[in-house]
Amino acid sequence: MELINVLIADDQTLMREGLKTIIDLEDDMNVTGLAKNGKEVLDQIPCLLPHVILMDIQMPIMNGIECLKVVKRIYPHINVLMLTTFEDDDYIIESLVGGANGFLLKDLNYDQLIYSIRQSVDGQMLIPNSIAVKLAKQLSKYNELTEVDLQIEKLKKEGLHFSERERQIASLLAQGLTNKKIAEKLYITEGTVKNYISEIYSKIGIRDRMQASTYLRELGIND
């Protein structure tokens, strides 16, 4: 039976030693090295030749994502599982782009840890349900931003046909002023402002005030 060589990278001593203790209990696994940062990982790989690296995302000197990218470029056959917490949401997509083979939550239990390592060696992508949900939300936000960018480019290309008063109100809307403040600034009633804003919404194809303000700023109408 071929041993699964594991390298553990985490800047917390208790986490490193705890994972090592658990993994070394398995007959088919062997922790060949421990590292406190990404630089130590890269220094140890040539000698240890790990099959799997358990890589903390946030580490000093060289963080997990920076190290991941180097590992995957030089040693694409090594499986890298990112050790993450719920505070690491922003790094999920970047880790996947960098070539991560999966994610392990730091509060996972013994059985999940061992099962995940074996699944990784078998070629499985490991994404816990809680992380999958967060990933889906991030991708959704990315798609929304893409749609916003496309809409802005379309409006820039086609041009917006605002009257002078509409442009004045659109500019103040983009600056974040309330209807009352806009009315005071232009010496008109709030009802009139509301009617103009409805017309502006119709022309830019959006009904949410915050999003409309963002659109208008991107279009340069807040000058």
Secondary structure, DSSP 8 states (H G I E B T S, - for coil): ---EEEEEE-S-HHHHHHHHHHHTTSTTEEEEEEESSHHHHHHHHHHH--SEEEEESS-SSS-HHHHHHHHHHH-TTSEEEEEE-GGGGGGHHHHHHTT--EEEETT--HHHHHHHHHHHHTT--B--HHHHHHHHHHHHHHHHHHHHHHHHHHHHHH-----HHHHHHHHHHHTT--HHHHHHHHT--HHHHHHHHHHHHHHHT---HHHHHHHHHHTTTT-
